[in-house]
């Protein structure tokens, strides 16, 4: 399940908050306002549409869709696979905080574990930790890593008052 918080600025300056929930990959997104279902949306032919419910404006639907498209859980699996194309067979996103990674045959699993732990935090942009459940090709070996984004170190000195 993936849960997202979406904030929308109204023309009068007010801010609305919606909760977006997708129970499993490929299913419709449910748009909630204070636990009330406003509608269900999906991307069809490259365009976001309301499939159930009709109380969402076209502008709101497109803004929600753009927000969903920009989430890191959409891109992080691709980025990780591109980093190790000869080592990773598949990445399954269970939620925005849990990924399953399956390695290809003949991967030195313990060496991969060290590389994975070293390089993946620099790829994470979300503020929360992500649980990675990593398995060998035959599921005979596994490891679990809870990784967070690596804080970027600035070469600038902190501002001092004088």
C-alpha positions in Angstrom: 0.0 0.0 0.0 1.2 3.5 -0.8 -0.1 6.5 1.1 0.7 10.1 0.0 -0.3 13.4 1.5 -1.3 16.0 -1.2 -1.7 19.7 -0.4 -3.6 21.8 -2.9 -3.7 25.7 -2.9 -7.1 27.1 -3.6 -7.6 30.4 -5.5 -8.6 32.2 -2.3 -5.3 31.2 -0.6 -6.7 28.4 1.5 -4.9 25.0 1.5 -6.7 21.7 1.1 -5.2 18.4 2.2 -6.0 15.1 0.6 -4.8 11.6 1.3 -4.0 9.5 -1.7 -4.0 5.7 -1.2 -3.1 2.9 -3.7 -3.7 -0.5 -2.1 -1.4 -2.3 -4.6 0.5 -1.6 -7.7 -1.6 -1.0 -10.8 -4.8 -0.4 -8.9 -6.7 2.9 -8.8 -5.7 5.7 -6.5 -8.3 6.6 -3.9 -8.6 10.3 -3.1 -9.7 11.0 0.5 -10.7 14.2 2.3 -10.9 13.5 6.0 -11.7 9.8 5.5 -14.4 10.6 2.9 -13.8 9.1 -0.5 -13.9 11.8 -3.1 -13.1 9.6 -6.1 -10.7 7.1 -7.6 -8.3 8.1 -10.3 -5.9 6.3 -12.7 -3.5 7.2 -15.5 -4.8 6.0 -18.9 -3.1 6.6 -22.1 -0.7 9.1 -20.4 -3.5 11.2 -18.9 -5.0 11.2 -15.4 -8.7 10.5 -15.2 -11.4 10.0 -12.6 -12.8 6.5 -12.9 -15.1 6.5 -9.9 -16.7 9.5 -8.3 -17.2 12.8 -9.9 -16.5 15.5 -7.3 -12.9 16.2 -8.4 -12.2 19.1 -10.8 -10.1 18.4 -13.9 -7.4 20.8 -12.5 -7.3 18.9 -9.2 -7.1 15.5 -10.9 -4.1 16.7 -13.1 -2.3 18.2 -10.1 -2.8 15.0 -8.1 -1.5 13.0 -11.1 1.5 15.2 -11.5 2.3 14.8 -7.8 2.0 11.0 -8.0 4.2 10.9 -11.1 6.9 12.9 -9.3 7.2 10.6 -6.3 10.5 8.8 -5.8 9.0 5.3 -5.4 8.4 5.6 -9.2 12.0 6.3 -10.0 14.2 4.8 -7.3 13.7 1.1 -8.5 14.7 2.2 -12.0 17.7 4.1 -10.7 18.9 1.1 -8.6 18.5 -1.3 -11.5 20.4 1.0 -13.8 23.2 1.1 -11.2 23.5 -2.7 -11.2 21.9 -4.1 -14.4 24.0 -7.2 -14.3 23.3 -7.9 -10.6 19.6 -7.1 -10.1 16.8 -9.2 -11.7 13.7 -7.4 -10.3 12.6 -4.8 -7.8 9.1 -4.9 -6.4 7.7 -1.8 -4.6 5.4 -3.0 -1.8 5.0 0.5 -0.5 6.9 3.8 -0.6 8.8 2.5 2.5 9.4 -1.1 1.5 11.1 -2.6 -1.6 11.9 -6.2 -2.5 15.0 -6.7 -4.5 15.8 -10.0 -6.3 19.4 -10.6 -7.6 20.4 -12.4 -10.7 22.1 -15.9 -10.6 25.8 -16.0 -9.8 25.9 -12.7 -7.8 28.4 -12.7 -4.9 25.6 -12.0 -2.5 27.8 -10.8 0.5 29.8 -8.4 -1.7 26.6 -7.1 -3.2 25.2 -6.5 0.3 28.2 -4.2 1.1 27.9 -2.3 -2.2 24.1 -1.9 -1.8 24.5 -0.5 1.8 27.2 1.9 0.7 25.6 3.4 -2.5 21.8 3.2 -2.1 21.5 5.9 0.6 22.9 8.5 -1.8 20.0 7.6 -4.2 17.2 8.0 -1.6 15.5 11.4 -1.7 12.6 10.7 0.6 12.8 11.9 4.2 11.8 8.5 5.7 13.8 5.3 5.9 13.1 2.6 3.4 13.2 -1.1 4.2 15.0 -3.1 1.4 14.4 -6.9 1.5 17.1 -8.3 -0.8 17.1 -11.9 -2.0 19.4 -14.1 -4.0 18.0 -15.4 -7.3 16.8 -18.7 -5.6 15.8 -17.0 -2.4 18.4 -19.1 -0.6 20.1 -16.0 0.9 18.7 -12.7 2.0 19.3 -9.6 3.9 17.2 -6.7 5.1 18.5 -3.1 5.2 16.7 -0.1 6.5 18.3 2.8 4.7 17.8 6.5 4.8 19.0 9.3 2.5 22.5 10.4 3.0 22.7 14.0 4.2 24.7 16.1 1.9 27.7 17.8 3.5 28.2 21.4 2.6 31.7 22.8 2.1 30.5 26.2 3.2 31.1 27.3 6.8 27.9 28.0 8.8 26.8 31.7 8.9 28.2 33.5 11.9 26.7 36.6 13.5 29.2 39.4 14.1 
